[in-house]
Every structure is written in structure tokens, then in C-alpha cells.
Amino acid sequence: MLPRQFRVRFSIAFLLGSLLLLPTSKGLTQEIPALDLPQTSQSEEIPADGLFFADIVVRGQPVFQVGSLSELSAIERAQIINRRIASFLTQSQTDTTVTVVTDSERGIATLQLNNRVLMTVTGQDAQDFNLPVETLAQQWAEELNQAFEQPPLAIDVGQRLYITLRQFQRDAIDNLPSILGALLAILATWLLAASVRRLTLAGASRWEVDRNSKILVSRLGYGAVWTFGTVVALGVLGLDFATLVGTLGLTSVAIGFSLRDILSNYFSGIILLASRPFQLGDQIIIREFEGTVTQIQLRATTLKTYDGRIVYIPNQEVFSATITNNTACTIRRSSVTVGIGYDDDITAAKQILQEAVLGVAGIESEPKPEILVRELAANTVNIEVRFWVNARRLPFLEMTSQVTQALKEALQKAGINIPSDIYLLHLDEFSTTSDSPPGSGRADRNSNSKQPKNIS
């Protein structure tokens, strides 16, 4: 057994060693949360062996965080400091510079503003942030000075930008494959869209339409490719492809429903440009409109009527209407009907009419003119003379007029009388106001009521 004096010395040494080990153990536990503190961007409590952190706020924006002290929790300490800062901001002060006053004997530093203490930086803070007291105090003073100097909007924008950049930096490596895939999809879309635009322009050059319509068709193809490519690129970035397609579909339905008439005109114009039932310069009949095609656009077709008016017909109506193209062929047939008496020789009359028609310059020799007995009327034998002329309206009307005059003069010269109630008639296939059916060749007898009864 040890002597009594050795046992006393051993007890004293053990107690001193225990006291020396206690601060070291506490210091080790405090250094762990300090490493994670700069990553905390919101005002939240981070438990670590009884320690907490809270935000120091200037004009509603967090500037930095402080930890707890032995007699105050982090939240209570931050509330005291925030009240002092808010009290200072509500007063008009000329000096807004935060200064650092160090106390080497006590191992602390104070942040002062106009000789008023805002907060105290202690050794506990130095251990929490793993920095010397004076260095940490200078850092916090600079952050407060910057927050005081900047307006609230600049603080908010700057911090939001900083948080966004940090978040982007944090996720950049994870999102790198998706970003590269989206860039490749956009590059492929751009190349494909440019190719489609060039091919569309090359194909549209064969259409006899104005330049604006050609450019519009190429832009429609260009935009369609970009729409599809954008959806693919967003899907590569990780957005739900089905949701994107569904959203695009609903948007298209809404736009199509609200603009259905306009879009119908455009789609009809595209079909008309592709099928080409008529071209620029053609003379056509669409419903009650008749004239020469002067413009073919995606929205409407423009006609110049024979009386000098301009008519714009929406392509939806053009597409659904019956179109008569009078100039699709270079020649077309006209006819004139004449009447002779029952006592006259029909064979001789037909020969006279045949020679009269062929004697008019401009009449097509092929197909040959046709002389047909069409009707045995009450007082006359009606003979129809058919012949082929230029399909354009002006030559058609002029030749028909000349043939009518030649037939009348030939019959008079041969001594064949035309009964008093029958006159030389010709077919005007362009008339849209006449009640007689096309090809009948019947004229309004009332309009000729003053004509002499004996034409010969």
C-alpha cells in the first residue's frame, strides 16, 4: 500500500489532468458545425451538441450568421443584434461605417456604430468559424458596411443572383450530360430547320405566287421544325416529355379554336398552292365572281373582274367552291343558233353556214366547226353552229360576234329568209345574270321587240 503523501499527490494530479482535458474536448465538438456554416443560406437552426446558428438581418435580408453563447441561444442573440441594427436604420445618421474595437486582454472584439455597440465577437465565435477573433470581426464589419451602403433592391438582387449562381455551380456537374444533350438537339434542329427552309424556298420558286407567300411558306416549315426540336431539347433536359406534348397539344387546340377561320384560310392556301387548280393570269369563275387571277396568297386569292374591280376571296371559300377555269386550255368552243323557214333547203343552208364560219379569220380549223339541226320550232328550223376560238375572254367575244355577223350576211346573200320572230343568237357563256342555262344560246326576245320583222 502506498504511503499517504503519495496518494494525496496522485489525487491532485488526476484532478488537474481532468480539468485540462475538459476545454480541449469542448473545443473539438465546436469545430464540427463551423465547417458547415457557410453552406447555410436560410435562417435555420442547425443542432450540433447543443449549438445553434441564426441570421443577422439588414433590411429584411440575411447578411451573416452568429452562434450561441453560454448564456444566450443563437436566436436570442440574433434578435438582440437585429433590434440594434433596426433601431439604427430608423434614425437619420451621418456616419454609417461599422468599426472594430478589439480587447486583447479579454480576447474579444466589438462592432460599433456611432460609438454604439452592435455586437460582440467572442472566442466562442472564433472557435465556431475557425478564425481569429479580430479577423472574424473585420469580416463581419465589412459585410455590415456593404449591407448598409447598398439600397434594399441591390441587396435583394445581389443575394438572389448569388444564391442562383451557387445553386447552378452545385448542380452543374450533375446536369452536364443533360445540357450537352440539349445543345446537340438544338444544333441538329437548327441544321434541319435551315435545310427545310432552303428546300421550301426552292420548291416554292416553281409556284407562280408573290415573294411574300413563298417566304411565309418557308417560315411555316422553319417554325414547325423548331417547335419539334424545342420539345425534344426540353425532354433531354429532364422535363416530362408527355407533359410537354400534352401542354403543346392543349395550347395548339386553344389557338386553333380561337383562330380557326384564319388558320383554315392558311391551310387552304397551302393546299391550293400545292394542287394548283389555277395560276396567275388564268380567267376563272368562283361562285358569283369571274375575272383574272392577279395574286395567290396564303390567306386569299385576288381576282380582277372584267369591269375593273378587285375581289379578295378567302382561300377557305376558294377551296370549297366549284372552280371554272376558262383558260386551262388554249381554245374553247362557242356556238351561234340561227333559224330558217320550213320552206328553205336545210342542206343548202348548212353548207352556206359552214362556208361562212370557215371564212372568218381566227376560227380554229381543228376541231372542225359543227353545223347541227337542233330544234323544229313552231315557225322555224333552228340550226346550231359550233366553232372553236381562243379561250381568252376578249378573243372569245370578238370571234363570236364576227361569226354571228358573217352567218347573218351569208344567209341574206343566199336569199334565205329568217322568220320574223327568230333572230341570230349567240351563246355568251360568261354571263352570270342571264336566267337561261349555259349553252342555250337564247336571247331575251323582249329586248328585241323593236327590231324590224323582215330582217332580209
C-alpha positions in Angstrom: 0.0 0.0 0.0 1.3 3.5 -1.0 2.2 6.0 1.7 -0.4 8.6 2.5 1.6 11.5 0.9 1.9 9.7 -2.5 -1.9 9.1 -2.5 -2.6 12.8 -2.0 -0.2 13.8 -4.8 -1.7 11.3 -7.2 -5.3 12.6 -6.5 -4.2 16.2 -7.1 -2.5 15.2 -10.4 -5.6 13.3 -11.6 -7.9 16.3 -10.9 -5.6 18.7 -12.7 -5.5 16.4 -15.7 -9.2 16.2 -15.9 -9.6 20.0 -15.8 -7.1 20.4 -18.6 -8.9 17.8 -20.8 -12.3 19.4 -20.5 -11.7 22.5 -22.6 -10.0 20.5 -25.3 -12.9 18.2 -25.6 -15.4 21.1 -25.8 -13.3 22.8 -28.5 -13.3 19.6 -30.6 -17.1 19.4 -30.5 -17.5 23.1 -31.5 -15.3 22.9 -34.6 -17.5 20.4 -36.4 -20.6 22.7 -37.1 -18.3 25.6 -38.0 -17.2 23.7 -41.2 -20.8 23.5 -42.5 -21.9 27.1 -41.6 -21.0 28.9 -44.8 -23.3 26.5 -46.7 -26.4 27.6 -44.8 -28.3 30.1 -46.9 -31.5 30.4 -44.9 -32.4 31.3 -41.4 -32.5 27.9 -39.8 -31.2 26.2 -36.7 -28.5 23.6 -37.0 -28.3 21.4 -34.0 -24.7 20.2 -33.1 -24.0 19.3 -29.5 -26.4 22.0 -28.2 -25.1 24.8 -30.5 -27.4 26.8 -32.9 -26.9 29.5 -35.5 -29.2 32.3 -36.5 -29.2 35.1 -39.2 -28.2 38.7 -38.7 -30.6 40.6 -40.9 -30.3 44.1 -42.6 -33.4 45.4 -44.3 -35.0 42.0 -44.3 -32.1 40.3 -45.9 -29.7 37.9 -44.1 -26.0 39.1 -44.0 -24.2 36.5 -41.9 -24.9 34.1 -39.0 -23.9 34.0 -35.4 -23.8 31.1 -32.9 -24.9 30.8 -29.4 -23.2 31.8 -26.2 -23.2 30.2 -22.8 -25.9 32.5 -21.5 -27.8 33.1 -24.8 -29.1 30.9 -27.6 -28.3 31.8 -31.2 -31.8 33.0 -31.8 -31.9 35.2 -28.7 -28.5 36.7 -29.6 -29.5 37.4 -33.2 -32.7 39.1 -32.0 -30.8 41.5 -29.8 -28.4 42.4 -32.6 -31.2 42.7 -35.2 -33.1 45.1 -32.9 -30.0 47.3 -32.5 -29.5 47.3 -36.3 -33.1 48.1 -37.0 -33.0 50.9 -34.4 -30.1 52.4 -36.1 -31.6 52.2 -39.6 -34.8 54.1 -38.4 -32.7 57.1 -37.3 -31.0 59.6 -39.7 -27.3 59.1 -39.1 -24.5 60.7 -41.0 -21.9 58.1 -40.2 -22.8 54.6 -41.4 -19.4 52.9 -41.0 -19.1 49.9 -38.7 -15.8 49.9 -36.8 -14.0 47.1 -34.9 -12.7 47.7 -31.4 -10.6 44.9 -30.0 -9.9 44.0 -26.4 -6.8 41.8 -26.3 -6.9 41.3 -22.6 -10.4 39.8 -22.6 -9.9 38.1 -26.1 -13.0 39.8 -27.6 -13.9 42.4 -30.3 -16.9 44.7 -30.6 -18.6 46.1 -33.7 -19.5 49.7 -33.1 -21.5 52.3 -35.0 -21.5 55.9 -33.8 -19.9 54.7 -30.6 -22.8 52.3 -30.0 -22.0 48.6 -29.7 -23.9 46.5 -32.2 -22.5 43.1 -31.2 -19.6 41.4 -29.5 -17.3 38.8 -31.2 -16.2 36.3 -28.6 -13.7 33.4 -28.5 -16.7 31.1 -28.9 -17.4 32.7 -32.3 -13.8 32.3 -33.3 -14.0 28.6 -32.5 -17.3 28.2 -34.3 -15.9 29.8 -37.6 -12.3 28.6 -37.2 -11.0 32.2 -37.5 -9.2 34.5 -35.1 -11.4 36.9 -33.2 -10.0 40.1 -34.9 -10.2 38.6 -38.4 -13.8 37.4 -37.9 -14.8 40.8 -36.5 -13.3 42.6 -39.6 -15.1 40.2 -41.9 -18.5 40.8 -40.2 -17.9 44.6 -40.1 -17.2 44.7 -43.9 -20.4 42.7 -44.6 -22.4 45.0 -42.5 -20.9 48.1 -44.2 -21.7 46.7 -47.6 -25.3 45.9 -46.5 -25.7 49.5 -45.1 -24.3 51.1 -48.3 -26.4 49.2 -50.8 -30.1 50.0 -51.3 -32.6 47.3 -50.4 -33.2 46.4 -54.1 -29.5 45.9 -54.8 -29.2 43.7 -51.7 -32.1 41.6 -52.8 -31.0 41.2 -56.4 -27.4 40.6 -55.4 -28.3 37.9 -53.0 -30.7 36.2 -55.3 -28.1 36.2 -58.0 -25.5 34.8 -55.6 -27.8 32.1 -54.5 -28.7 31.2 -58.1 -25.1 31.0 -59.1 -24.2 28.8 -56.2 -27.1 26.5 -57.0 -26.1 26.4 -60.6 -22.5 25.7 -59.6 -23.6 23.0 -57.3 -25.8 21.3 -59.9 -23.6 21.9 -63.0 -21.7 18.6 -62.9 -24.9 16.6 -62.4 -26.7 18.5 -65.2 -23.7 18.5 -67.6 -24.9 15.4 -69.6 -28.4 16.8 -70.0 -27.1 20.2 -71.0 -24.8 18.7 -73.6 -27.6 16.6 -75.0 -29.9 19.6 -75.2 -27.2 21.6 -77.0 -26.8 18.8 -79.5 -30.6 18.6 -80.0 -30.7 22.4 -80.6 -27.8 22.2 -83.1 -29.5 19.4 -85.0 -32.7 21.3 -85.0 -31.0 24.4 -86.4 -29.4 22.5 -89.2 -32.6 20.7 -90.1 -34.7 23.9 -89.9 -32.2 25.7 -92.2 -32.3 22.8 -94.7 -36.2 22.7 -94.7 -36.3 26.5 -95.3 -33.9 26.3 -98.3 -35.8 23.3 -99.7 -39.1 25.0 -99.2 -37.9 28.2 -101.0 -36.5 26.1 -103.8 -39.8 24.3 -104.2 -41.9 27.5 -103.9 -39.9 29.0 -106.7 -41.9 26.8 -109.0 -45.2 28.3 -107.8 -46.5 31.4 -109.6 -47.1 33.3 -106.4 -45.8 36.5 -104.9 -42.5 36.6 -103.0 -44.2 37.2 -99.6 -46.2 33.9 -99.9 -43.0 32.0 -100.7 -41.3 33.4 -97.7 -44.3 32.7 -95.5 -44.4 29.1 -96.6 -40.7 28.7 -95.8 -41.2 30.2 -92.4 -44.0 27.9 -91.6 -41.7 24.9 -92.3 -38.9 26.5 -90.4 -41.1 27.2 -87.3 -42.6 23.7 -87.3 -39.1 22.2 -87.2 -38.0 24.5 -84.4 -41.2 23.7 -82.4 -40.5 20.0 -82.6 -36.8 20.5 -81.8 -37.5 22.6 -78.7 -39.8 19.9 -77.3 -37.1 17.3 -77.8 -34.4 19.6 -76.2 -36.6 20.2 -73.2 -37.2 16.5 -72.9 -33.5 15.8 -72.9 -33.0 18.4 -70.1 -35.3 16.2 -67.9 -38.7 17.7 -68.3 -41.5 15.2 -68.7 -41.9 14.6 -72.5 -45.6 13.6 -72.1 -46.4 16.7 -70.2 -44.7 18.9 -72.8 -46.5 17.2 -75.6 -49.8 17.5 -73.7 -49.2 21.2 -72.9 -48.3 21.9 -76.5 -51.4 20.0 -77.7 -53.7 21.9 -75.4 -52.1 25.2 -76.5 -52.5 24.3 -80.1 -56.1 23.3 -79.6 -56.8 26.6 -77.9 -55.0 28.7 -80.5 -56.6 26.7 -83.3 -60.1 27.1 -81.8 -59.7 30.9 -81.4 -58.1 31.3 -84.9 -59.8 28.5 -86.7 -61.1 30.7 -89.6 -57.7 32.3 -90.1 -55.8 29.1 -89.9 -58.3 27.4 -92.2 -57.6 30.1 -94.8 -53.9 29.5 -94.5 -54.1 25.7 -94.7 -56.4 26.0 -97.7 -53.9 28.4 -99.3 -51.2 25.8 -98.8 -53.3 23.1 -100.4 -54.2 25.4 -103.3 -50.5 26.3 -103.9 -49.7 22.6 -103.9 -52.5 21.3 -106.1 -52.5 24.4 -108.4 -56.1 24.3 -109.9 -55.3 27.7 -111.4 -52.3 30.0 -112.0 -51.6 33.7 -112.2 -53.3 35.2 -115.2 -55.9 32.5 -115.5 -59.5 33.6 -116.1 -61.7 31.7 -113.7 -65.2 31.6 -112.2 -65.6 31.1 -108.4 -69.2 31.2 -107.3 -70.6 34.6 -108.5 -67.1 36.1 -109.1 -65.5 36.0 -112.5 -62.2 37.5 -113.6 -58.4 37.2 -114.0 -56.3 35.8 -111.2 -53.8 38.6 -110.2 -52.5 37.2 -106.8 -52.4 33.9 -105.0 -51.6 34.4 -101.3 -51.9 32.0 -98.3 -54.8 33.9 -96.9 -56.8 34.9 -100.0 -56.9 34.8 -103.8 -57.3 38.1 -105.7 -59.4 38.4 -108.9 -59.7 41.4 -111.2 -63.1 41.3 -112.7 -63.9 42.2 -116.3 -65.4 45.5 -115.2 -62.2 46.6 -113.4 -63.0 45.7 -109.8 -60.7 43.8 -107.4 -62.2 40.9 -105.4 -60.4 39.2 -102.5 -61.8 35.7 -101.9 -60.7 33.8 -98.7 -58.9 30.6 -99.6 -61.3 28.6 -97.4 -64.2 29.6 -99.8 -62.0 29.0 -102.9 -61.0 25.6 -101.7 -64.6 24.5 -101.0 -66.2 26.1 -104.1 -66.5 24.8 -107.7 -63.9 26.5 -109.8 -64.3 27.0 -113.5 -61.0 27.7 -115.3 -61.8 29.1 -118.7 -58.2 29.3 -119.7 -56.9 26.0 -118.5 -56.9 25.0 -122.3 -55.8 27.4 -125.0 -59.0 27.1 -127.0 -62.7 26.6 -126.2 -65.9 26.2 -128.1 -68.5 28.8 -128.8 -71.8 28.5 -130.7 -74.4 30.5 -132.5 -78.0 29.4 -133.2 -79.9 30.7 -136.3 -83.4 29.8 -137.6 -84.6 29.3 -141.1 -88.1 28.7 -142.5 -89.6 25.4 -143.2 -89.7 26.1 -146.9 -85.9 26.6 -147.1 -83.4 23.9 -148.1 -81.7 22.7 -144.8 -78.8 21.1 -146.7 -78.0 24.2 -148.6 -78.4 26.4 -145.5 -75.9 24.2 -143.6 -73.4 24.4 -146.5 -73.7 28.2 -146.5 -73.2 28.4 -142.7 -70.2 26.1 -142.9 -68.5 28.3 -145.6 -69.4 31.4 -143.6 -67.8 30.2 -140.4 -64.6 29.0 -142.1 -64.3 32.3 -143.8 -63.9 34.2 -140.6 -60.2 34.8 -139.7 -59.2 33.4 -136.3 -61.6 30.4 -136.3 -59.7 27.2 -135.4 -59.8 24.7 -138.3 -59.2 21.8 -135.9 -61.5 20.8 -134.3 -63.7 21.5 -137.3 -66.9 23.6 -137.0 -70.1 21.6 -136.5 -73.5 22.5 -138.1 -76.3 20.8 -136.3 -80.1 20.9 -136.7 -81.1 21.3 -133.0 -84.9 22.0 -133.0 -88.0 22.1 -135.1 -89.8 25.0 -133.5 -93.3 26.3 -134.3 -92.2 28.5 -137.2 -88.5 27.8 -137.7 -85.9 25.1 -138.0 -83.2 26.1 -135.6 -79.6 25.3 -136.6 -76.7 25.5 -134.1 -73.2 26.4 -135.4 -70.4 25.3 -133.1 -66.8 26.5 -133.6 -63.5 26.8 -131.6 -61.8 30.0 -130.8 -59.1 31.4 -128.4 -60.0 30.7 -124.8 -59.3 34.2 -123.5 -62.4 36.3 -122.9 -61.8 39.2 -125.3 -60.9 37.0 -128.3 -63.8 34.7 -127.5 -66.3 37.5 -127.5 -64.9 39.2 -130.6 -64.8 36.0 -132.7 -68.3 35.1 -131.6 -69.5 38.5 -132.7 -67.8 38.2 -136.1 -69.2 34.7 -136.7 -72.7 35.9 -135.9 -72.4 38.8 -138.3 -70.9 36.5 -141.0 -73.8 34.0 -140.7 -76.5 36.7 -141.0 -74.9 38.2 -144.1 -74.3 34.8 -145.7 -78.0 33.8 -145.3 -79.2 37.2 -146.6 -76.9 36.9 -149.7 -78.2 33.4 -150.4 -81.8 34.6 -150.3 -82.7 32.5 -147.3 -85.2 34.4 -145.2 -85.1 34.4 -141.4 -88.7 34.3 -139.9 -89.9 37.4 -138.2 -89.8 36.0 -134.7 -86.4 34.4 -135.0 -83.1 36.3 -134.8 -79.5 35.5 -134.9 -78.5 34.4 -131.4 -75.1 33.6 -129.9 -74.0 31.9 -126.7 -72.4 34.1 -124.0 -71.0 31.5 -121.6 -69.6 34.2 -119.4 -73.0 35.8 -118.5 -73.8 35.4 -114.8 -77.1 37.4 -114.8 -78.9 35.6 -117.5 -81.6 33.2 -116.4 -81.1 30.9 -119.4 -78.9 27.9 -118.9 -75.3 27.9 -120.3 -75.2 26.7 -123.9 -78.8 27.5 -124.7 -77.9 30.5 -126.8 -81.3 32.1 -126.2 -81.6 35.8 -126.0 -84.3 38.0 -124.4 -86.8 38.5 -127.1 -88.4 41.4 -125.3 -85.2 43.4 -125.7 -85.5 42.9 -129.5 -89.2 43.8 -129.7 -88.5 47.0 -131.7 -86.5 45.1 -134.4 -88.0 45.0 -137.9 -90.0 41.9 -138.7 -88.2 41.3 -142.0 -84.5 41.2 -141.4 -83.7 40.5 -145.0 
